[in-house]
Amino acid sequence: MYHLPHRFGGRDCGFQVDPQVLQEFKDLLPPTNSLSGDDDLQAYFANLERQSQLAPPINWPAAVDNYLALKEMAGL
């Protein structure tokens, strides 16, 4: 909802953050090999994606649709 507020009837209230501040924050996080930050959750969604046979997205609206479909399948 933060990155696509127009799809949920909202507005973009984001602001720029200095890259150095972001790096300092990232340095505080534990290392992980997954995009989600949780290896078990990453494996769960990868399995859902394989089972769903979703087409690989070719643009950002298709990626959002896939994300929403995966959320629905996961019951989130």
mmCIF file of the N, C-alpha and C atoms, coordinates in Angstrom:
data_MODEL
# 
_entry.id   MODEL 
# 
loop_
_atom_site.group_PDB 
_atom_site.id 
_atom_site.type_symbol 
_atom_site.label_atom_id 
_atom_site.label_alt_id 
_atom_site.label_comp_id 
_atom_site.label_asym_id 
_atom_site.label_entity_id 
_atom_site.label_seq_id 
_atom_site.pdbx_PDB_ins_code 
_atom_site.Cartn_x 
_atom_site.Cartn_y 
_atom_site.Cartn_z 
_atom_site.occupancy 
_atom_site.B_iso_or_equiv 
_atom_site.pdbx_formal_charge 
_atom_site.auth_seq_id 
_atom_site.auth_comp_id 
_atom_site.auth_asym_id 
_atom_site.auth_atom_id 
_atom_site.pdbx_PDB_model_num 
ATOM 1   N N  . MET A 1 1  ? 0.815  -1.175  0.000   1.00 0.00 ? 1  MET A N  1 
ATOM 2   C CA . MET A 1 1  ? 0.000  0.000   0.000   1.00 0.00 ? 1  MET A CA 1 
ATOM 3   C C  . MET A 1 1  ? 0.873  1.257   0.000   1.00 0.00 ? 1  MET A C  1 
ATOM 4   N N  . TYR A 1 2  ? 2.040  1.172   0.605   1.00 0.00 ? 2  TYR A N  1 
ATOM 5   C CA . TYR A 1 2  ? 2.931  2.333   0.668   1.00 0.00 ? 2  TYR A CA 1 
ATOM 6   C C  . TYR A 1 2  ? 3.444  2.711   -0.714  1.00 0.00 ? 2  TYR A C  1 
ATOM 7   N N  . HIS A 1 3  ? 3.864  1.721   -1.488  1.00 0.00 ? 3  HIS A N  1 
ATOM 8   C CA . HIS A 1 3  ? 4.465  1.987   -2.789  1.00 0.00 ? 3  HIS A CA 1 
ATOM 9   C C  . HIS A 1 3  ? 3.438  2.207   -3.901  1.00 0.00 ? 3  HIS A C  1 
ATOM 10  N N  . LEU A 1 4  ? 2.198  1.759   -3.717  1.00 0.00 ? 4  LEU A N  1 
ATOM 11  C CA . LEU A 1 4  ? 1.159  1.891   -4.743  1.00 0.00 ? 4  LEU A CA 1 
ATOM 12  C C  . LEU A 1 4  ? -0.115 2.469   -4.131  1.00 0.00 ? 4  LEU A C  1 
ATOM 13  N N  . PRO A 1 5  ? -0.033 3.650   -3.544  1.00 0.00 ? 5  PRO A N  1 
ATOM 14  C CA . PRO A 1 5  ? -1.200 4.183   -2.828  1.00 0.00 ? 5  PRO A CA 1 
ATOM 15  C C  . PRO A 1 5  ? -2.424 4.386   -3.716  1.00 0.00 ? 5  PRO A C  1 
ATOM 16  N N  . HIS A 1 6  ? -2.209 4.697   -4.987  1.00 0.00 ? 6  HIS A N  1 
ATOM 17  C CA . HIS A 1 6  ? -3.338 4.932   -5.889  1.00 0.00 ? 6  HIS A CA 1 
ATOM 18  C C  . HIS A 1 6  ? -4.206 3.694   -6.073  1.00 0.00 ? 6  HIS A C  1 
ATOM 19  N N  . ARG A 1 7  ? -3.633 2.505   -5.863  1.00 0.00 ? 7  ARG A N  1 
ATOM 20  C CA . ARG A 1 7  ? -4.420 1.272   -6.016  1.00 0.00 ? 7  ARG A CA 1 
ATOM 21  C C  . ARG A 1 7  ? -5.331 1.029   -4.816  1.00 0.00 ? 7  ARG A C  1 
ATOM 22  N N  . PHE A 1 8  ? -5.130 1.783   -3.743  1.00 0.00 ? 8  PHE A N  1 
ATOM 23  C CA . PHE A 1 8  ? -5.903 1.584   -2.521  1.00 0.00 ? 8  PHE A CA 1 
ATOM 24  C C  . PHE A 1 8  ? -6.613 2.860   -2.075  1.00 0.00 ? 8  PHE A C  1 
ATOM 25  N N  . GLY A 1 9  ? -6.758 3.817   -3.002  1.00 0.00 ? 9  GLY A N  1 
ATOM 26  C CA . GLY A 1 9  ? -7.469 5.046   -2.684  1.00 0.00 ? 9  GLY A CA 1 
ATOM 27  C C  . GLY A 1 9  ? -6.688 6.004   -1.800  1.00 0.00 ? 9  GLY A C  1 
ATOM 28  N N  . GLY A 1 10 ? -5.374 5.861   -1.754  1.00 0.00 ? 10 GLY A N  1 
ATOM 29  C CA . GLY A 1 10 ? -4.557 6.737   -0.917  1.00 0.00 ? 10 GLY A CA 1 
ATOM 30  C C  . GLY A 1 10 ? -3.719 7.685   -1.745  1.00 0.00 ? 10 GLY A C  1 
ATOM 31  N N  . ARG A 1 11 ? -2.769 8.307   -1.094  1.00 0.00 ? 11 ARG A N  1 
ATOM 32  C CA . ARG A 1 11 ? -1.857 9.203   -1.794  1.00 0.00 ? 11 ARG A CA 1 
ATOM 33  C C  . ARG A 1 11 ? -0.436 8.935   -1.314  1.00 0.00 ? 11 ARG A C  1 
ATOM 34  N N  . ASP A 1 12 ? 0.514  9.288   -2.125  1.00 0.00 ? 12 ASP A N  1 
ATOM 35  C CA . ASP A 1 12 ? 1.924  9.050   -1.831  1.00 0.00 ? 12 ASP A CA 1 
ATOM 36  C C  . ASP A 1 12 ? 2.418  10.075  -0.822  1.00 0.00 ? 12 ASP A C  1 
ATOM 37  N N  . CYS A 1 13 ? 2.790  9.628   0.354   1.00 0.00 ? 13 CYS A N  1 
ATOM 38  C CA . CYS A 1 13 ? 3.313  10.512  1.399   1.00 0.00 ? 13 CYS A CA 1 
ATOM 39  C C  . CYS A 1 13 ? 4.786  10.201  1.668   1.00 0.00 ? 13 CYS A C  1 
ATOM 40  N N  . GLY A 1 14 ? 5.437  9.538   0.691   1.00 0.00 ? 14 GLY A N  1 
ATOM 41  C CA . GLY A 1 14 ? 6.833  9.157   0.871   1.00 0.00 ? 14 GLY A CA 1 
ATOM 42  C C  . GLY A 1 14 ? 7.756  10.357  0.853   1.00 0.00 ? 14 GLY A C  1 
ATOM 43  N N  . PHE A 1 15 ? 8.980  10.145  1.295   1.00 0.00 ? 15 PHE A N  1 
ATOM 44  C CA . PHE A 1 15 ? 9.991  11.197  1.283   1.00 0.00 ? 15 PHE A CA 1 
ATOM 45  C C  . PHE A 1 15 ? 11.348 10.572  1.045   1.00 0.00 ? 15 PHE A C  1 
ATOM 46  N N  . GLN A 1 16 ? 12.267 11.354  0.533   1.00 0.00 ? 16 GLN A N  1 
ATOM 47  C CA . GLN A 1 16 ? 13.614 10.883  0.239   1.00 0.00 ? 16 GLN A CA 1 
ATOM 48  C C  . GLN A 1 16 ? 14.395 10.667  1.535   1.00 0.00 ? 16 GLN A C  1 
ATOM 49  N N  . VAL A 1 17 ? 15.193 9.617   1.545   1.00 0.00 ? 17 VAL A N  1 
ATOM 50  C CA . VAL A 1 17 ? 16.069 9.322   2.683   1.00 0.00 ? 17 VAL A CA 1 
ATOM 51  C C  . VAL A 1 17 ? 17.482 9.236   2.149   1.00 0.00 ? 17 VAL A C  1 
ATOM 52  N N  . ASP A 1 18 ? 18.395 9.821   2.881   1.00 0.00 ? 18 ASP A N  1 
ATOM 53  C CA . ASP A 1 18 ? 19.800 9.821   2.486   1.00 0.00 ? 18 ASP A CA 1 
ATOM 54  C C  . ASP A 1 18 ? 20.307 8.381   2.398   1.00 0.00 ? 18 ASP A C  1 
ATOM 55  N N  . PRO A 1 19 ? 20.982 8.017   1.299   1.00 0.00 ? 19 PRO A N  1 
ATOM 56  C CA . PRO A 1 19 ? 21.490 6.646   1.149   1.00 0.00 ? 19 PRO A CA 1 
ATOM 57  C C  . PRO A 1 19 ? 22.399 6.204   2.297   1.00 0.00 ? 19 PRO A C  1 
ATOM 58  N N  . GLN A 1 20 ? 23.141 7.117   2.873   1.00 0.00 ? 20 GLN A N  1 
ATOM 59  C CA . GLN A 1 20 ? 24.019 6.772   3.999   1.00 0.00 ? 20 GLN A CA 1 
ATOM 60  C C  . GLN A 1 20 ? 23.192 6.349   5.212   1.00 0.00 ? 20 GLN A C  1 
ATOM 61  N N  . VAL A 1 21 ? 22.077 7.021   5.458   1.00 0.00 ? 21 VAL A N  1 
ATOM 62  C CA . VAL A 1 21 ? 21.190 6.652   6.561   1.00 0.00 ? 21 VAL A CA 1 
ATOM 63  C C  . VAL A 1 21 ? 20.615 5.257   6.322   1.00 0.00 ? 21 VAL A C  1 
ATOM 64  N N  . LEU A 1 22 ? 20.215 4.976   5.077   1.00 0.00 ? 22 LEU A N  1 
ATOM 65  C CA . LEU A 1 22 ? 19.705 3.641   4.751   1.00 0.00 ? 22 LEU A CA 1 
ATOM 66  C C  . LEU A 1 22 ? 20.760 2.567   4.982   1.00 0.00 ? 22 LEU A C  1 
ATOM 67  N N  . GLN A 1 23 ? 21.986 2.847   4.573   1.00 0.00 ? 23 GLN A N  1 
ATOM 68  C CA . GLN A 1 23 ? 23.058 1.868   4.764   1.00 0.00 ? 23 GLN A CA 1 
ATOM 69  C C  . GLN A 1 23 ? 23.312 1.620   6.244   1.00 0.00 ? 23 GLN A C  1 
ATOM 70  N N  . GLU A 1 24 ? 23.275 2.684   7.051   1.00 0.00 ? 24 GLU A N  1 
ATOM 71  C CA . GLU A 1 24 ? 23.466 2.518   8.493   1.00 0.00 ? 24 GLU A CA 1 
ATOM 72  C C  . GLU A 1 24 ? 22.370 1.631   9.078   1.00 0.00 ? 24 GLU A C  1 
ATOM 73  N N  . PHE A 1 25 ? 21.145 1.799   8.601   1.00 0.00 ? 25 PHE A N  1 
ATOM 74  C CA . PHE A 1 25 ? 20.043 0.968   9.069   1.00 0.00 ? 25 PHE A CA 1 
ATOM 75  C C  . PHE A 1 25 ? 20.243 -0.483  8.639   1.00 0.00 ? 25 PHE A C  1 
ATOM 76  N N  . LYS A 1 26 ? 20.628 -0.687  7.368   1.00 0.00 ? 26 LYS A N  1 
ATOM 77  C CA . LYS A 1 26 ? 20.861 -2.043  6.866   1.00 0.00 ? 26 LYS A CA 1 
ATOM 78  C C  . LYS A 1 26 ? 21.959 -2.742  7.655   1.00 0.00 ? 26 LYS A C  1 
ATOM 79  N N  . ASP A 1 27 ? 22.961 -1.990  8.061   1.00 0.00 ? 27 ASP A N  1 
ATOM 80  C CA . ASP A 1 27 ? 24.063 -2.572  8.831   1.00 0.00 ? 27 ASP A CA 1 
ATOM 81  C C  . ASP A 1 27 ? 23.603 -3.095  10.187  1.00 0.00 ? 27 ASP A C  1 
ATOM 82  N N  . LEU A 1 28 ? 22.491 -2.587  10.706  1.00 0.00 ? 28 LEU A N  1 
ATOM 83  C CA . LEU A 1 28 ? 21.956 -3.036  11.993  1.00 0.00 ? 28 LEU A CA 1 
ATOM 84  C C  . LEU A 1 28 ? 21.166 -4.340  11.874  1.00 0.00 ? 28 LEU A C  1 
ATOM 85  N N  . LEU A 1 29 ? 20.744 -4.686  10.659  1.00 0.00 ? 29 LEU A N  1 
ATOM 86  C CA . LEU A 1 29 ? 19.918 -5.872  10.453  1.00 0.00 ? 29 LEU A CA 1 
ATOM 87  C C  . LEU A 1 29 ? 20.773 -7.144  10.415  1.00 0.00 ? 29 LEU A C  1 
ATOM 88  N N  . PRO A 1 30 ? 20.217 -8.251  10.882  1.00 0.00 ? 30 PRO A N  1 
ATOM 89  C CA . PRO A 1 30 ? 20.967 -9.510  10.797  1.00 0.00 ? 30 PRO A CA 1 
ATOM 90  C C  . PRO A 1 30 ? 21.095 -9.933  9.330   1.00 0.00 ? 30 PRO A C  1 
ATOM 91  N N  . PRO A 1 31 ? 22.193 -10.608 8.984   1.00 0.00 ? 31 PRO A N  1 
ATOM 92  C CA . PRO A 1 31 ? 22.363 -11.060 7.598   1.00 0.00 ? 31 PRO A CA 1 
ATOM 93  C C  . PRO A 1 31 ? 21.327 -12.134 7.246   1.00 0.00 ? 31 PRO A C  1 
ATOM 94  N N  . THR A 1 32 ? 20.902 -12.144 5.987   1.00 0.00 ? 32 THR A N  1 
ATOM 95  C CA . THR A 1 32 ? 19.938 -13.135 5.514   1.00 0.00 ? 32 THR A CA 1 
ATOM 96  C C  . THR A 1 32 ? 20.214 -13.434 4.050   1.00 0.00 ? 32 THR A C  1 
ATOM 97  N N  . ASN A 1 33 ? 19.836 -14.612 3.622   1.00 0.00 ? 33 ASN A N  1 
ATOM 98  C CA . ASN A 1 33 ? 20.017 -15.003 2.226   1.00 0.00 ? 33 ASN A CA 1 
ATOM 99  C C  . ASN A 1 33 ? 18.733 -14.862 1.425   1.00 0.00 ? 33 ASN A C  1 
ATOM 100 N N  . SER A 1 34 ? 17.657 -14.426 2.061   1.00 0.00 ? 34 SER A N  1 
ATOM 101 C CA . SER A 1 34 ? 16.373 -14.366 1.367   1.00 0.00 ? 34 SER A CA 1 
ATOM 102 C C  . SER A 1 34 ? 15.923 -12.929 1.180   1.00 0.00 ? 34 SER A C  1 
ATOM 103 N N  . LEU A 1 35 ? 15.073 -12.723 0.196   1.00 0.00 ? 35 LEU A N  1 
ATOM 104 C CA . LEU A 1 35 ? 14.540 -11.394 -0.065  1.00 0.00 ? 35 LEU A CA 1 
ATOM 105 C C  . LEU A 1 35 ? 13.573 -10.951 1.018   1.00 0.00 ? 35 LEU A C  1 
ATOM 106 N N  . SER A 1 36 ? 12.882 -11.889 1.646   1.00 0.00 ? 36 SER A N  1 
ATOM 107 C CA . SER A 1 36 ? 11.882 -11.539 2.655   1.00 0.00 ? 36 SER A CA 1 
ATOM 108 C C  . SER A 1 36 ? 12.507 -11.287 4.021   1.00 0.00 ? 36 SER A C  1 
ATOM 109 N N  . GLY A 1 37 ? 13.750 -11.719 4.218   1.00 0.00 ? 37 GLY A N  1 
ATOM 110 C CA . GLY A 1 37 ? 14.372 -11.592 5.528   1.00 0.00 ? 37 GLY A CA 1 
ATOM 111 C C  . GLY A 1 37 ? 14.111 -12.807 6.405   1.00 0.00 ? 37 GLY A C  1 
ATOM 112 N N  . ASP A 1 38 ? 13.314 -13.733 5.939   1.00 0.00 ? 38 ASP A N  1 
ATOM 113 C CA . ASP A 1 38 ? 12.981 -14.946 6.684   1.00 0.00 ? 38 ASP A CA 1 
ATOM 114 C C  . ASP A 1 38 ? 13.080 -16.117 5.713   1.00 0.00 ? 38 ASP A C  1 
ATOM 115 N N  . ASP A 1 39 ? 14.073 -16.967 5.903   1.00 0.00 ? 39 ASP A N  1 
ATOM 116 C CA . ASP A 1 39 ? 14.304 -18.071 4.970   1.00 0.00 ? 39 ASP A CA 1 
ATOM 117 C C  . ASP A 1 39 ? 13.094 -18.997 4.858   1.00 0.00 ? 39 ASP A C  1 
ATOM 118 N N  . ASP A 1 40 ? 12.403 -19.270 5.986   1.00 0.00 ? 40 ASP A N  1 
ATOM 119 C CA . ASP A 1 40 ? 11.227 -20.143 5.948   1.00 0.00 ? 40 ASP A CA 1 
ATOM 120 C C  . ASP A 1 40 ? 10.092 -19.488 5.162   1.00 0.00 ? 40 ASP A C  1 
ATOM 121 N N  . LEU A 1 41 ? 9.872  -18.205 5.395   1.00 0.00 ? 41 LEU A N  1 
ATOM 122 C CA . LEU A 1 41 ? 8.830  -17.485 4.681   1.00 0.00 ? 41 LEU A CA 1 
ATOM 123 C C  . LEU A 1 41 ? 9.153  -17.402 3.197   1.00 0.00 ? 41 LEU A C  1 
ATOM 124 N N  . GLN A 1 42 ? 10.409 -17.179 2.878   1.00 0.00 ? 42 GLN A N  1 
ATOM 125 C CA . GLN A 1 42 ? 10.839 -17.119 1.476   1.00 0.00 ? 42 GLN A CA 1 
ATOM 126 C C  . GLN A 1 42 ? 10.557 -18.456 0.781   1.00 0.00 ? 42 GLN A C  1 
ATOM 127 N N  . ALA A 1 43 ? 10.871 -19.555 1.442   1.00 0.00 ? 43 ALA A N  1 
ATOM 128 C CA . ALA A 1 43 ? 10.626 -20.885 0.869   1.00 0.00 ? 43 ALA A CA 1 
ATOM 129 C C  . ALA A 1 43 ? 9.126  -21.138 0.714   1.00 0.00 ? 43 ALA A C  1 
ATOM 130 N N  . TYR A 1 44 ? 8.334  -20.707 1.688   1.00 0.00 ? 44 TYR A N  1 
ATOM 131 C CA . TYR A 1 44 ? 6.884  -20.883 1.627   1.00 0.00 ? 44 TYR A CA 1 
ATOM 132 C C  . TYR A 1 44 ? 6.305  -20.169 0.408   1.00 0.00 ? 44 TYR A C  1 
ATOM 133 N N  . PHE A 1 45 ? 6.698  -18.908 0.204   1.00 0.00 ? 45 PHE A N  1 
ATOM 134 C CA . PHE A 1 45 ? 6.178  -18.157 -0.940  1.00 0.00 ? 45 PHE A CA 1 
ATOM 135 C C  . PHE A 1 45 ? 6.718  -18.687 -2.269  1.00 0.00 ? 45 PHE A C  1 
ATOM 136 N N  . ALA A 1 46 ? 7.943  -19.146 -2.290  1.00 0.00 ? 46 ALA A N  1 
ATOM 137 C CA . ALA A 1 46 ? 8.482  -19.744 -3.515  1.00 0.00 ? 46 ALA A CA 1 
ATOM 138 C C  . ALA A 1 46 ? 7.680  -20.999 -3.879  1.00 0.00 ? 46 ALA A C  1 
ATOM 139 N N  . ASN A 1 47 ? 7.312  -21.800 -2.872  1.00 0.00 ? 47 ASN A N  1 
ATOM 140 C CA . ASN A 1 47 ? 6.506  -22.991 -3.109  1.00 0.00 ? 47 ASN A CA 1 
ATOM 141 C C  . ASN A 1 47 ? 5.107  -22.612 -3.609  1.00 0.00 ? 47 ASN A C  1 
ATOM 142 N N  . LEU A 1 48 ? 4.501  -21.599 -2.991  1.00 0.00 ? 48 LEU A N  1 
ATOM 143 C CA . LEU A 1 48 ? 3.195  -21.127 -3.450  1.00 0.00 ? 48 LEU A CA 1 
ATOM 144 C C  . LEU A 1 48 ? 3.261  -20.652 -4.893  1.00 0.00 ? 48 LEU A C  1 
ATOM 145 N N  . GLU A 1 49 ? 4.322  -19.950 -5.225  1.00 0.00 ? 49 GLU A N  1 
ATOM 146 C CA . GLU A 1 49 ? 4.478  -19.424 -6.582  1.00 0.00 ? 49 GLU A CA 1 
ATOM 147 C C  . GLU A 1 49 ? 4.571  -20.563 -7.596  1.00 0.00 ? 49 GLU A C  1 
ATOM 148 N N  . ARG A 1 50 ? 5.334  -21.616 -7.260  1.00 0.00 ? 50 ARG A N  1 
ATOM 149 C CA . ARG A 1 50 ? 5.451  -22.777 -8.151  1.00 0.00 ? 50 ARG A CA 1 
ATOM 150 C C  . ARG A 1 50 ? 4.104  -23.470 -8.326  1.00 0.00 ? 50 ARG A C  1 
ATOM 151 N N  . GLN A 1 51 ? 3.384  -23.644 -7.230  1.00 0.00 ? 51 GLN A N  1 
ATOM 152 C CA . GLN A 1 51 ? 2.090  -24.326 -7.276  1.00 0.00 ? 51 GLN A CA 1 
ATOM 153 C C  . GLN A 1 51 ? 1.046  -23.516 -8.054  1.00 0.00 ? 51 GLN A C  1 
ATOM 154 N N  . SER A 1 52 ? 1.132  -22.202 -7.986  1.00 0.00 ? 52 SER A N  1 
ATOM 155 C CA . SER A 1 52 ? 0.111  -21.354 -8.599  1.00 0.00 ? 52 SER A CA 1 
ATOM 156 C C  . SER A 1 52 ? 0.251  -21.273 -10.107 1.00 0.00 ? 52 SER A C  1 
ATOM 157 N N  . GLN A 1 53 ? 1.430  -21.530 -10.615 1.00 0.00 ? 53 GLN A N  1 
ATOM 158 C CA . GLN A 1 53 ? 1.722  -21.406 -12.045 1.00 0.00 ? 53 GLN A CA 1 
ATOM 159 C C  . GLN A 1 53 ? 1.441  -19.990 -12.551 1.00 0.00 ? 53 GLN A C  1 
ATOM 160 N N  . LEU A 1 54 ? 1.724  -18.996 -11.711 1.00 0.00 ? 54 LEU A N  1 
ATOM 161 C CA . LEU A 1 54 ? 1.573  -17.600 -12.121 1.00 0.00 ? 54 LEU A CA 1 
ATOM 162 C C  . LEU A 1 54 ? 2.577  -17.297 -13.225 1.00 0.00 ? 54 LEU A C  1 
ATOM 163 N N  . ALA A 1 55 ? 2.153  -16.535 -14.199 1.00 0.00 ? 55 ALA A N  1 
ATOM 164 C CA . ALA A 1 55 ? 3.066  -16.129 -15.267 1.00 0.00 ? 55 ALA A CA 1 
ATOM 165 C C  . ALA A 1 55 ? 4.074  -15.123 -14.720 1.00 0.00 ? 55 ALA A C  1 
ATOM 166 N N  . PRO A 1 56 ? 5.334  -15.222 -15.132 1.00 0.00 ? 56 PRO A N  1 
ATOM 167 C CA . PRO A 1 56 ? 6.315  -14.225 -14.694 1.00 0.00 ? 56 PRO A CA 1 
ATOM 168 C C  . PRO A 1 56 ? 5.849  -12.833 -15.125 1.00 0.00 ? 56 PRO A C  1 
ATOM 169 N N  . PRO A 1 57 ? 5.924  -11.856 -14.223 1.00 0.00 ? 57 PRO A N  1 
ATOM 170 C CA . PRO A 1 57 ? 5.439  -10.523 -14.563 1.00 0.00 ? 57 PRO A CA 1 
ATOM 171 C C  . PRO A 1 57 ? 6.328  -9.851  -15.604 1.00 0.00 ? 57 PRO A C  1 
ATOM 172 N N  . ILE A 1 58 ? 5.691  -9.130  -16.517 1.00 0.00 ? 58 ILE A N  1 
ATOM 173 C CA . ILE A 1 58 ? 6.448  -8.408  -17.547 1.00 0.00 ? 58 ILE A CA 1 
ATOM 174 C C  . ILE A 1 58 ? 6.450  -6.907  -17.301 1.00 0.00 ? 58 ILE A C  1 
ATOM 175 N N  . ASN A 1 59 ? 5.674  -6.474  -16.299 1.00 0.00 ? 59 ASN A N  1 
ATOM 176 C CA . ASN A 1 59 ? 5.649  -5.064  -15.922 1.00 0.00 ? 59 ASN A CA 1 
ATOM 177 C C  . ASN A 1 59 ? 5.208  -4.972  -14.460 1.00 0.00 ? 59 ASN A C  1 
ATOM 178 N N  . TRP A 1 60 ? 5.245  -3.774  -13.900 1.00 0.00 ? 60 TRP A N  1 
ATOM 179 C CA . TRP A 1 60 ? 4.942  -3.661  -12.473 1.00 0.00 ? 60 TRP A CA 1 
ATOM 180 C C  . TRP A 1 60 ? 3.486  -3.962  -12.138 1.00 0.00 ? 60 TRP A C  1 
ATOM 181 N N  . PRO A 1 61 ? 2.487  -3.611  -12.987 1.00 0.00 ? 61 PRO A N  1 
ATOM 182 C CA . PRO A 1 61 ? 1.120  -4.004  -12.616 1.00 0.00 ? 61 PRO A CA 1 
ATOM 183 C C  . PRO A 1 61 ? 0.948  -5.532  -12.547 1.00 0.00 ? 61 PRO A C  1 
ATOM 184 N N  . ALA A 1 62 ? 1.608  -6.250  -13.452 1.00 0.00 ? 62 ALA A N  1 
ATOM 185 C CA . ALA A 1 62 ? 1.534  -7.718  -13.413 1.00 0.00 ? 62 ALA A CA 1 
ATOM 186 C C  . ALA A 1 62 ? 2.210  -8.255  -12.154 1.00 0.00 ? 62 ALA A C  1 
ATOM 187 N N  . ALA A 1 63 ? 3.314  -7.631  -11.736 1.00 0.00 ? 63 ALA A N  1 
ATOM 188 C CA . ALA A 1 63 ? 4.000  -8.054  -10.510 1.00 0.00 ? 63 ALA A CA 1 
ATOM 189 C C  . ALA A 1 63 ? 3.104  -7.813  -9.295  1.00 0.00 ? 63 ALA A C  1 
ATOM 190 N N  . VAL A 1 64 ? 2.410  -6.682  -9.279  1.00 0.00 ? 64 VAL A N  1 
ATOM 191 C CA . VAL A 1 64 ? 1.493  -6.390  -8.170  1.00 0.00 ? 64 VAL A CA 1 
ATOM 192 C C  . VAL A 1 64 ? 0.353  -7.408  -8.155  1.00 0.00 ? 64 VAL A C  1 
ATOM 193 N N  . ASP A 1 65 ? -0.178 -7.725  -9.329  1.00 0.00 ? 65 ASP A N  1 
ATOM 194 C CA . ASP A 1 65 ? -1.246 -8.724  -9.404  1.00 0.00 ? 65 ASP A CA 1 
ATOM 195 C C  . ASP A 1 65 ? -0.774 -10.077 -8.871  1.00 0.00 ? 65 ASP A C  1 
ATOM 196 N N  . ASN A 1 66 ? 0.456  -10.482 -9.238  1.00 0.00 ? 66 ASN A N  1 
ATOM 197 C CA . ASN A 1 66 ? 1.016  -11.741 -8.722  1.00 0.00 ? 66 ASN A CA 1 
ATOM 198 C C  . ASN A 1 66 ? 1.161  -11.689 -7.207  1.00 0.00 ? 66 ASN A C  1 
ATOM 199 N N  . TYR A 1 67 ? 1.654  -10.555 -6.713  1.00 0.00 ? 67 TYR A N  1 
ATOM 200 C CA . TYR A 1 67 ? 1.828  -10.393 -5.266  1.00 0.00 ? 67 TYR A CA 1 
ATOM 201 C C  . TYR A 1 67 ? 0.490  -10.532 -4.546  1.00 0.00 ? 67 TYR A C  1 
ATOM 202 N N  . LEU A 1 68 ? -0.531 -9.849  -5.069  1.00 0.00 ? 68 LEU A N  1 
ATOM 203 C CA . LEU A 1 68 ? -1.854 -9.927  -4.447  1.00 0.00 ? 68 LEU A CA 1 
ATOM 204 C C  . LEU A 1 68 ? -2.425 -11.342 -4.523  1.00 0.00 ? 68 LEU A C  1 
ATOM 205 N N  . ALA A 1 69 ? -2.176 -12.042 -5.638  1.00 0.00 ? 69 ALA A N  1 
ATOM 206 C CA . ALA A 1 69 ? -2.640 -13.424 -5.761  1.00 0.00 ? 69 ALA A CA 1 
ATOM 207 C C  . ALA A 1 69 ? -1.940 -14.317 -4.746  1.00 0.00 ? 69 ALA A C  1 
ATOM 208 N N  . LEU A 1 70 ? -0.633 -14.148 -4.565  1.00 0.00 ? 70 LEU A N  1 
ATOM 209 C CA . LEU A 1 70 ? 0.108  -14.945 -3.585  1.00 0.00 ? 70 LEU A CA 1 
ATOM 210 C C  . LEU A 1 70 ? -0.376 -14.648 -2.163  1.00 0.00 ? 70 LEU A C  1 
ATOM 211 N N  . LYS A 1 71 ? -0.631 -13.373 -1.877  1.00 0.00 ? 71 LYS A N  1 
ATOM 212 C CA . LYS A 1 71 ? -1.167 -13.013 -0.557  1.00 0.00 ? 71 LYS A CA 1 
ATOM 213 C C  . LYS A 1 71 ? -2.492 -13.699 -0.309  1.00 0.00 ? 71 LYS A C  1 
ATOM 214 N N  . GLU A 1 72 ? -3.350 -13.704 -1.321  1.00 0.00 ? 72 GLU A N  1 
ATOM 215 C CA . GLU A 1 72 ? -4.665 -14.341 -1.198  1.00 0.00 ? 72 GLU A CA 1 
ATOM 216 C C  . GLU A 1 72 ? -4.509 -15.837 -0.948  1.00 0.00 ? 72 GLU A C  1 
ATOM 217 N N  . MET A 1 73 ? -3.613 -16.478 -1.701  1.00 0.00 ? 73 MET A N  1 
ATOM 218 C CA . MET A 1 73 ? -3.392 -17.917 -1.521  1.00 0.00 ? 73 MET A CA 1 
ATOM 219 C C  . MET A 1 73 ? -2.821 -18.230 -0.153  1.00 0.00 ? 73 MET A C  1 
ATOM 220 N N  . ALA A 1 74 ? -2.018 -17.315 0.398   1.00 0.00 ? 74 ALA A N  1 
ATOM 221 C CA . ALA A 1 74 ? -1.415 -17.527 1.714   1.00 0.00 ? 74 ALA A CA 1 
ATOM 222 C C  . ALA A 1 74 ? -2.363 -17.179 2.841   1.00 0.00 ? 74 ALA A C  1 
ATOM 223 N N  . GLY A 1 75 ? -3.496 -16.562 2.488   1.00 0.00 ? 75 GLY A N  1 
ATOM 224 C CA . GLY A 1 75 ? -4.460 -16.180 3.518   1.00 0.00 ? 75 GLY A CA 1 
ATOM 225 C C  . GLY A 1 75 ? -4.025 -14.978 4.317   1.00 0.00 ? 75 GLY A C  1 
ATOM 226 N N  . LEU A 1 76 ? -3.247 -14.108 3.693   1.00 0.00 ? 76 LEU A N  1 
ATOM 227 C CA . LEU A 1 76 ? -2.762 -12.911 4.392   1.00 0.00 ? 76 LEU A CA 1 
ATOM 228 C C  . LEU A 1 76 ? -3.589 -11.694 4.038   1.00 0.00 ? 76 LEU A C  1 
# 
